[in-house]
Amino acid sequence: MATVDSIRNELIEKLLSIKNRDFLEALDKLISSSAPLSGKVELTEEQKMMLEMSEIDIKNGKLISQEAMDKRNQEWLNAR
């Protein structure tokens, strides 16, 4: 049986590959309507580590624009 974290990570991977805007908007509405009202999100240790690494990258100026990232991702996908 898959853990909650593994299911969440698999869903994230799938979401990153979706290009259909209408589908993503509908999914966003579905998720938003069932989101907990408390607004508090519990992060895993791995997620906390990733956020800390991101903060370090930001402080060190290791940034890339969304357009450059989209281009890099498209090139990677085309190479597969």
N, C-alpha and C positions, 0 to 999 in steps of 0.2 A: 504494500500500500504506500502510495506517495505521501510525503510529508507536505504540510502546508507550504513550506518554503520552496520545495521543488516544484509544486504546482504553480505557485506564484511566479517563479523564475521561468518556467515553460511558457506561461501566458505572456510574460513580458517579451520573450523572444518572438512569439507569434505576433504580438502587437507591433513590434518594430518592423515587421515585414509587410504589414498591411498598407496599401497605398490608396485605397478607396476612401475618399473623404466622407461620403455619406454614411458608409458603414461605420467608420470611426466615430462620427458624431452620434449615430444611433447607439453605439456601444457606450459612449460617454454618458448619454442620458440614462441608459439602463443602469450603469454602475453608480452614477450620481444619485439615482432614485433609491438605491438600496444601500447607500453608504451609511455608516453609523453616524448618529447625530452628535456624538461627543466631539468629533473633530480631531480626536487624539489618535495618532497612528503609532503603533508599536513597531520599532525597527529591530531587525536582527543584528547580531554583532557584525556580520558581513556587510550589511547595508551601512552601518555606522562607520566601519572602516573605509568603505568606498567614499562616503561623504567627507571624511577626514582627508583622504587622499585628494579629493577634488578641491578642497580648501587649500591644500598645499600647492596644487597646480595653479590655482588662481593667484595665490600670493607670489608665485615664481613666474607669472606671466605665461604659463604654458596653456594658451587658449587657442581655439580654432573657431572660425565663424560657422554658423549653421550651413551656409552655402558651401563652404569648403568641405564640411563634414558630409553633406549630401553628395557632393561630387566624389569624394573618397569612397563612400559607401556604394555609389552606383558603379564606379570602376571595379570595386571588389566583386560586386554581384555579376558584372559582365565577364569577369575573368573566370567565374565558376563554370 
